[in-house]
Amino acid sequence: MITTKQEAVRGWFTGRLPEGLFTALVEVTVDREEITVIGRIPEPELAEEVSTDEREAALDGRIAEFRERTREDRVAVAREAERRFGRKVSWGVECGGVRALYTNVSVPVMTRLRQPERRVLDTLVAGGVARSRSDALAWCVRLVQRNTDTWLTDLRDSLEHVERVRSQGPDTPAE
């Protein structure tokens, strides 16, 4: 997705979200199928000496409470956005350093693999790392994402630059 489209979607959500829904709009991510909106919500007030378990439970509780309390508002905004942008909307929050996604679209991806690549997936299944070849492939993608995050970010930035330059080319319709 070109940068200007990403910015337009983020701008729309910034203007459309109900006042006070989030303390901050953290991230709006767009791909061909989905828009993911992540906002920050206030942490629960806790005494300084609470245990790690109590803090984690309090954060989980706050995230669950927010999800239930704001469901109607989020559904209304999502319906508008889905009509406007032609993509499903997923929601998530950040609270006290914890990120939780409420919904995500799971999209099938077709691929052709040769025997050495299939053997990698089959080894992951046989070793109990994954339940199926599909799960094994998703596991591999998450592993690559985690270990090459900086490289992927640089690549995405480069693609955005290419899209900006391309949009300024002679074949671009005048506005």
PyRosetta script that sets phi, psi and omega in degrees:
from pyrosetta import init, pose_from_sequence

init()
pose = pose_from_sequence("MITTKQEAVRGWFTGRLPEGLFTALVEVTVDREEITVIGRIPEPELAEEVSTDEREAALDGRIAEFRERTREDRVAVAREAERRFGRKVSWGVECGGVRALYTNVSVPVMTRLRQPERRVLDTLVAGGVARSRSDALAWCVRLVQRNTDTWLTDLRDSLEHVERVRSQGPDTPAE")
pose.set_psi(1, 134.6)
pose.set_omega(1, -178.6)
pose.set_phi(2, -71.5)
pose.set_psi(2, 153.9)
pose.set_omega(2, -174.0)
pose.set_phi(3, -56.4)
pose.set_psi(3, -44.4)
pose.set_omega(3, -176.9)
pose.set_phi(4, -62.3)
pose.set_psi(4, -36.2)
pose.set_omega(4, 177.1)
pose.set_phi(5, -65.7)
pose.set_psi(5, -44.5)
pose.set_omega(5, 177.7)
pose.set_phi(6, -58.3)
pose.set_psi(6, -45.2)
pose.set_omega(6, -179.6)
pose.set_phi(7, -65.7)
pose.set_psi(7, -38.1)
pose.set_omega(7, 178.9)
pose.set_phi(8, -65.1)
pose.set_psi(8, -39.8)
pose.set_omega(8, 178.5)
pose.set_phi(9, -66.1)
pose.set_psi(9, -46.3)
pose.set_omega(9, 178.8)
pose.set_phi(10, -60.7)
pose.set_psi(10, -42.9)
pose.set_omega(10, 178.9)
pose.set_phi(11, -61.1)
pose.set_psi(11, -41.8)
pose.set_omega(11, 179.0)
pose.set_phi(12, -61.6)
pose.set_psi(12, -46.4)
pose.set_omega(12, 179.1)
pose.set_phi(13, -64.4)
pose.set_psi(13, -38.9)
pose.set_omega(13, 178.4)
pose.set_phi(14, -58.1)
pose.set_psi(14, -42.7)
pose.set_omega(14, -179.7)
pose.set_phi(15, -78.8)
pose.set_psi(15, -28.6)
pose.set_omega(15, -172.5)
pose.set_phi(16, -92.1)
pose.set_psi(16, -26.8)
pose.set_omega(16, -177.7)
pose.set_phi(17, -61.0)
pose.set_psi(17, 138.3)
pose.set_omega(17, 178.9)
pose.set_phi(18, -57.5)
pose.set_psi(18, 140.8)
pose.set_omega(18, 179.2)
pose.set_phi(19, -54.2)
pose.set_psi(19, 129.1)
pose.set_omega(19, 176.2)
pose.set_phi(20, 82.4)
pose.set_psi(20, 2.2)
pose.set_omega(20, 178.9)
pose.set_phi(21, -59.1)
pose.set_psi(21, -49.1)
pose.set_omega(21, 176.8)
pose.set_phi(22, -119.8)
pose.set_psi(22, 155.6)
pose.set_omega(22, 171.6)
pose.set_phi(23, -76.5)
pose.set_psi(23, -24.2)
pose.set_omega(23, 175.2)
pose.set_phi(24, -158.3)
pose.set_psi(24, 145.9)
pose.set_omega(24, 172.3)
pose.set_phi(25, -87.1)
pose.set_psi(25, 109.2)
pose.set_omega(25, -172.3)
pose.set_phi(26, -80.6)
pose.set_psi(26, -46.6)
pose.set_omega(26, -171.6)
pose.set_phi(27, -156.8)
pose.set_psi(27, 139.1)
pose.set_omega(27, 169.4)
pose.set_phi(28, -127.8)
pose.set_psi(28, 116.2)
pose.set_omega(28, -177.9)
pose.set_phi(29, -114.5)
pose.set_psi(29, 135.2)
pose.set_omega(29, -176.8)
pose.set_phi(30, -126.6)
pose.set_psi(30, 133.0)
pose.set_omega(30, 167.4)
pose.set_phi(31, -131.7)
pose.set_psi(31, -166.3)
pose.set_omega(31, -175.0)
pose.set_phi(32, -66.0)
pose.set_psi(32, -26.5)
pose.set_omega(32, -175.1)
pose.set_phi(33, -110.1)
pose.set_psi(33, -22.6)
pose.set_omega(33, -165.0)
pose.set_phi(34, -146.0)
pose.set_psi(34, 149.3)
pose.set_omega(34, 169.1)
pose.set_phi(35, -116.4)
pose.set_psi(35, 124.6)
pose.set_omega(35, 177.8)
pose.set_phi(36, -110.3)
pose.set_psi(36, 124.0)
pose.set_omega(36, -178.2)
pose.set_phi(37, -112.2)
pose.set_psi(37, 122.0)
pose.set_omega(37, 179.5)
pose.set_phi(38, -122.8)
pose.set_psi(38, 126.3)
pose.set_omega(38, 179.3)
pose.set_phi(39, -123.8)
pose.set_psi(39, 158.4)
pose.set_omega(39, 177.8)
pose.set_phi(40, -92.0)
pose.set_psi(40, 138.6)
pose.set_omega(40, 176.0)
pose.set_phi(41, -122.1)
pose.set_psi(41, 156.7)
pose.set_omega(41, -177.3)
pose.set_phi(42, -66.6)
pose.set_psi(42, 144.3)
pose.set_omega(42, 175.6)
pose.set_phi(43, -74.7)
pose.set_psi(43, 151.2)
pose.set_omega(43, 172.9)
pose.set_phi(44, -68.7)
pose.set_psi(44, 148.8)
pose.set_omega(44, 178.2)
pose.set_phi(45, -79.1)
pose.set_psi(45, 122.9)
pose.set_omega(45, -178.0)
pose.set_phi(46, -130.6)
pose.set_psi(46, 152.0)
pose.set_omega(46, 173.4)
pose.set_phi(47, -67.3)
pose.set_psi(47, 151.2)
pose.set_omega(47, -177.3)
pose.set_phi(48, -62.6)
pose.set_psi(48, -29.4)
pose.set_omega(48, -173.1)
pose.set_phi(49, -91.4)
pose.set_psi(49, 14.0)
pose.set_omega(49, -179.7)
pose.set_phi(50, -69.6)
pose.set_psi(50, 152.1)
pose.set_omega(50, 180.0)
pose.set_phi(51, -72.9)
pose.set_psi(51, 164.1)
pose.set_omega(51, 177.0)
pose.set_phi(52, -61.1)
pose.set_psi(52, -41.5)
pose.set_omega(52, 179.6)
pose.set_phi(53, -61.4)
pose.set_psi(53, -42.6)
pose.set_omega(53, 179.8)
pose.set_phi(54, -66.2)
pose.set_psi(54, -40.8)
pose.set_omega(54, 178.9)
pose.set_phi(55, -62.9)
pose.set_psi(55, -46.7)
pose.set_omega(55, 179.8)
pose.set_phi(56, -61.7)
pose.set_psi(56, -41.4)
pose.set_omega(56, 178.8)
pose.set_phi(57, -64.8)
pose.set_psi(57, -39.6)
pose.set_omega(57, 178.7)
pose.set_phi(58, -64.6)
pose.set_psi(58, -42.0)
pose.set_omega(58, 177.9)
pose.set_phi(59, -64.3)
pose.set_psi(59, -44.0)
pose.set_omega(59, 177.6)
pose.set_phi(60, -59.3)
pose.set_psi(60, -42.6)
pose.set_omega(60, 178.9)
pose.set_phi(61, -63.9)
pose.set_psi(61, -42.6)
pose.set_omega(61, 179.4)
pose.set_phi(62, -63.1)
pose.set_psi(62, -42.5)
pose.set_omega(62, -179.7)
pose.set_phi(63, -63.8)
pose.set_psi(63, -43.2)
pose.set_omega(63, 179.0)
pose.set_phi(64, -65.5)
pose.set_psi(64, -41.7)
pose.set_omega(64, 178.8)
pose.set_phi(65, -62.0)
pose.set_psi(65, -44.8)
pose.set_omega(65, 179.8)
pose.set_phi(66, -61.3)
pose.set_psi(66, -43.4)
pose.set_omega(66, -178.8)
pose.set_phi(67, -58.4)
pose.set_psi(67, -48.1)
pose.set_omega(67, -178.5)
pose.set_phi(68, -68.3)
pose.set_psi(68, -44.3)
pose.set_omega(68, -175.8)
pose.set_phi(69, -66.0)
pose.set_psi(69, -32.0)
pose.set_omega(69, -174.0)
pose.set_phi(70, -103.3)
pose.set_psi(70, 6.1)
pose.set_omega(70, -174.5)
pose.set_phi(71, -53.5)
pose.set_psi(71, -50.1)
pose.set_omega(71, -176.9)
pose.set_phi(72, -60.6)
pose.set_psi(72, -45.1)
pose.set_omega(72, 179.5)
pose.set_phi(73, -62.6)
pose.set_psi(73, -44.8)
pose.set_omega(73, -178.6)
pose.set_phi(74, -65.7)
pose.set_psi(74, -38.9)
pose.set_omega(74, 179.0)
pose.set_phi(75, -64.1)
pose.set_psi(75, -42.5)
pose.set_omega(75, 179.8)
pose.set_phi(76, -62.0)
pose.set_psi(76, -45.6)
pose.set_omega(76, 178.7)
pose.set_phi(77, -64.7)
pose.set_psi(77, -41.8)
pose.set_omega(77, -179.3)
pose.set_phi(78, -61.8)
pose.set_psi(78, -42.4)
pose.set_omega(78, 178.9)
pose.set_phi(79, -60.1)
pose.set_psi(79, -45.0)
pose.set_omega(79, 178.3)
pose.set_phi(80, -61.5)
pose.set_psi(80, -46.3)
pose.set_omega(80, -178.0)
pose.set_phi(81, -64.6)
pose.set_psi(81, -39.1)
pose.set_omega(81, -179.8)
pose.set_phi(82, -64.0)
pose.set_psi(82, -39.2)
pose.set_omega(82, 175.8)
pose.set_phi(83, -67.5)
pose.set_psi(83, -42.2)
pose.set_omega(83, -175.7)
pose.set_phi(84, -71.4)
pose.set_psi(84, -42.7)
pose.set_omega(84, -172.5)
pose.set_phi(85, -107.4)
pose.set_psi(85, -8.3)
pose.set_omega(85, 177.7)
pose.set_phi(86, 67.7)
pose.set_psi(86, 30.0)
pose.set_omega(86, 179.0)
pose.set_phi(87, -138.0)
pose.set_psi(87, 152.4)
pose.set_omega(87, 173.6)
pose.set_phi(88, -70.8)
pose.set_psi(88, 152.2)
pose.set_omega(88, 179.0)
pose.set_phi(89, -113.8)
pose.set_psi(89, 130.0)
pose.set_omega(89, 175.9)
pose.set_phi(90, -115.2)
pose.set_psi(90, 151.9)
pose.set_omega(90, -175.1)
pose.set_phi(91, -123.3)
pose.set_psi(91, 150.0)
pose.set_omega(91, 173.9)
pose.set_phi(92, -156.1)
pose.set_psi(92, 167.6)
pose.set_omega(92, 179.5)
pose.set_phi(93, -137.4)
pose.set_psi(93, 159.0)
pose.set_omega(93, 167.4)
pose.set_phi(94, -117.4)
pose.set_psi(94, 133.7)
pose.set_omega(94, 179.9)
pose.set_phi(95, -147.8)
pose.set_psi(95, 115.7)
pose.set_omega(95, 177.1)
pose.set_phi(96, 58.7)
pose.set_psi(96, 36.1)
pose.set_omega(96, 179.5)
pose.set_phi(97, 84.6)
pose.set_psi(97, -1.2)
pose.set_omega(97, 178.1)
pose.set_phi(98, -101.5)
pose.set_psi(98, 131.8)
pose.set_omega(98, 175.7)
pose.set_phi(99, -109.0)
pose.set_psi(99, 129.1)
pose.set_omega(99, 178.9)
pose.set_phi(100, -130.0)
pose.set_psi(100, 128.3)
pose.set_omega(100, 174.6)
pose.set_phi(101, -98.7)
pose.set_psi(101, 130.7)
pose.set_omega(101, -179.5)
pose.set_phi(102, -82.1)
pose.set_psi(102, -44.5)
pose.set_omega(102, -176.8)
pose.set_phi(103, -138.8)
pose.set_psi(103, 150.2)
pose.set_omega(103, 172.9)
pose.set_phi(104, -146.7)
pose.set_psi(104, 144.6)
pose.set_omega(104, 175.4)
pose.set_phi(105, -83.5)
pose.set_psi(105, 131.6)
pose.set_omega(105, 176.1)
pose.set_phi(106, -105.3)
pose.set_psi(106, 115.6)
pose.set_omega(106, -173.4)
pose.set_phi(107, -111.6)
pose.set_psi(107, 126.8)
pose.set_omega(107, 176.8)
pose.set_phi(108, -68.6)
pose.set_psi(108, 141.5)
pose.set_omega(108, 178.3)
pose.set_phi(109, -126.4)
pose.set_psi(109, 123.9)
pose.set_omega(109, -180.0)
pose.set_phi(110, -88.8)
pose.set_psi(110, 141.0)
pose.set_omega(110, 177.4)
pose.set_phi(111, -150.4)
pose.set_psi(111, 155.3)
pose.set_omega(111, 175.0)
pose.set_phi(112, -111.6)
pose.set_psi(112, 127.7)
pose.set_omega(112, -179.3)
pose.set_phi(113, -122.8)
pose.set_psi(113, 141.3)
pose.set_omega(113, 175.0)
pose.set_phi(114, -83.0)
pose.set_psi(114, 169.9)
pose.set_omega(114, -173.6)
pose.set_phi(115, -55.2)
pose.set_psi(115, -44.0)
pose.set_omega(115, 180.0)
pose.set_phi(116, -60.1)
pose.set_psi(116, -36.6)
pose.set_omega(116, 178.7)
pose.set_phi(117, -72.1)
pose.set_psi(117, -38.7)
pose.set_omega(117, 177.0)
pose.set_phi(118, -64.1)
pose.set_psi(118, -35.1)
pose.set_omega(118, 179.9)
pose.set_phi(119, -64.6)
pose.set_psi(119, -35.4)
pose.set_omega(119, 175.6)
pose.set_phi(120, -60.3)
pose.set_psi(120, -48.5)
pose.set_omega(120, -179.8)
pose.set_phi(121, -63.2)
pose.set_psi(121, -43.0)
pose.set_omega(121, -179.6)
pose.set_phi(122, -64.1)
pose.set_psi(122, -34.7)
pose.set_omega(122, 177.0)
pose.set_phi(123, -65.5)
pose.set_psi(123, -40.7)
pose.set_omega(123, 177.7)
pose.set_phi(124, -63.9)
pose.set_psi(124, -37.9)
pose.set_omega(124, 177.5)
pose.set_phi(125, -68.1)
pose.set_psi(125, -47.9)
pose.set_omega(125, -179.0)
pose.set_phi(126, -62.0)
pose.set_psi(126, -33.2)
pose.set_omega(126, -179.7)
pose.set_phi(127, -81.8)
pose.set_psi(127, -1.4)
pose.set_omega(127, 177.9)
pose.set_phi(128, 80.9)
pose.set_psi(128, 8.1)
pose.set_omega(128, 178.2)
pose.set_phi(129, -73.1)
pose.set_psi(129, -32.1)
pose.set_omega(129, -178.5)
pose.set_phi(130, -138.4)
pose.set_psi(130, 155.5)
pose.set_omega(130, 180.0)
pose.set_phi(131, -84.8)
pose.set_psi(131, -23.7)
pose.set_omega(131, -175.3)
pose.set_phi(132, -152.2)
pose.set_psi(132, 171.6)
pose.set_omega(132, 175.4)
pose.set_phi(133, -60.7)
pose.set_psi(133, -38.1)
pose.set_omega(133, 178.9)
pose.set_phi(134, -61.1)
pose.set_psi(134, -46.9)
pose.set_omega(134, 177.2)
pose.set_phi(135, -62.8)
pose.set_psi(135, -38.9)
pose.set_omega(135, -180.0)
pose.set_phi(136, -64.2)
pose.set_psi(136, -41.2)
pose.set_omega(136, 178.7)
pose.set_phi(137, -65.9)
pose.set_psi(137, -40.9)
pose.set_omega(137, 176.8)
pose.set_phi(138, -62.8)
pose.set_psi(138, -39.6)
pose.set_omega(138, 177.4)
pose.set_phi(139, -60.4)
pose.set_psi(139, -43.8)
pose.set_omega(139, 179.4)
pose.set_phi(140, -62.5)
pose.set_psi(140, -42.1)
pose.set_omega(140, 179.7)
pose.set_phi(141, -63.5)
pose.set_psi(141, -42.9)
pose.set_omega(141, 178.1)
pose.set_phi(142, -63.2)
pose.set_psi(142, -38.3)
pose.set_omega(142, 178.7)
pose.set_phi(143, -64.4)
pose.set_psi(143, -45.4)
pose.set_omega(143, 177.9)
pose.set_phi(144, -63.1)
pose.set_psi(144, -43.6)
pose.set_omega(144, 179.8)
pose.set_phi(145, -58.5)
pose.set_psi(145, -45.5)
pose.set_omega(145, -177.7)
pose.set_phi(146, -66.5)
pose.set_psi(146, -38.5)
pose.set_omega(146, -174.2)
pose.set_phi(147, -89.7)
pose.set_psi(147, -9.2)
pose.set_omega(147, -179.4)
pose.set_phi(148, -128.7)
pose.set_psi(148, 27.6)
pose.set_omega(148, -174.9)
pose.set_phi(149, -55.6)
pose.set_psi(149, -44.7)
pose.set_omega(149, -179.8)
pose.set_phi(150, -63.7)
pose.set_psi(150, -44.6)
pose.set_omega(150, -179.6)
pose.set_phi(151, -63.0)
pose.set_psi(151, -44.0)
pose.set_omega(151, 179.1)
pose.set_phi(152, -63.6)
pose.set_psi(152, -38.8)
pose.set_omega(152, 177.2)
pose.set_phi(153, -62.6)
pose.set_psi(153, -44.2)
pose.set_omega(153, 177.5)
pose.set_phi(154, -61.1)
pose.set_psi(154, -41.7)
pose.set_omega(154, 179.3)
pose.set_phi(155, -63.8)
pose.set_psi(155, -43.9)
pose.set_omega(155, 178.3)
pose.set_phi(156, -62.2)
pose.set_psi(156, -41.6)
pose.set_omega(156, 178.1)
pose.set_phi(157, -61.1)
pose.set_psi(157, -41.1)
pose.set_omega(157, 178.2)
pose.set_phi(158, -63.5)
pose.set_psi(158, -41.5)
pose.set_omega(158, 178.7)
pose.set_phi(159, -64.1)
pose.set_psi(159, -38.9)
pose.set_omega(159, 177.2)
pose.set_phi(160, -63.1)
pose.set_psi(160, -40.3)
pose.set_omega(160, 177.7)
pose.set_phi(161, -62.7)
pose.set_psi(161, -44.2)
pose.set_omega(161, 178.4)
pose.set_phi(162, -59.4)
pose.set_psi(162, -43.4)
pose.set_omega(162, 179.4)
pose.set_phi(163, -63.3)
pose.set_psi(163, -40.1)
pose.set_omega(163, 178.0)
pose.set_phi(164, -63.2)
pose.set_psi(164, -45.4)
pose.set_omega(164, 179.8)
pose.set_phi(165, -64.7)
pose.set_psi(165, -43.7)
pose.set_omega(165, 179.9)
pose.set_phi(166, -60.8)
pose.set_psi(166, -39.1)
pose.set_omega(166, -177.9)
pose.set_phi(167, -68.4)
pose.set_psi(167, -16.4)
pose.set_omega(167, 179.5)
pose.set_phi(168, -95.4)
pose.set_psi(168, 1.8)
pose.set_omega(168, -176.7)
pose.set_phi(169, -71.5)
pose.set_psi(169, 172.4)
pose.set_omega(169, -175.2)
pose.set_phi(170, -69.9)
pose.set_psi(170, -19.0)
pose.set_omega(170, 180.0)
pose.set_phi(171, -86.8)
pose.set_psi(171, -0.3)
pose.set_omega(171, -179.6)
pose.set_phi(172, -78.8)
pose.set_psi(172, 127.8)
pose.set_omega(172, 179.6)
pose.set_phi(173, -64.0)
pose.set_psi(173, 141.8)
pose.set_omega(173, 179.0)
pose.set_phi(174, -72.3)
pose.set_psi(174, 143.0)
pose.set_omega(174, 179.2)
pose.set_phi(175, -94.4)
pose.dump_pdb("model.pdb")
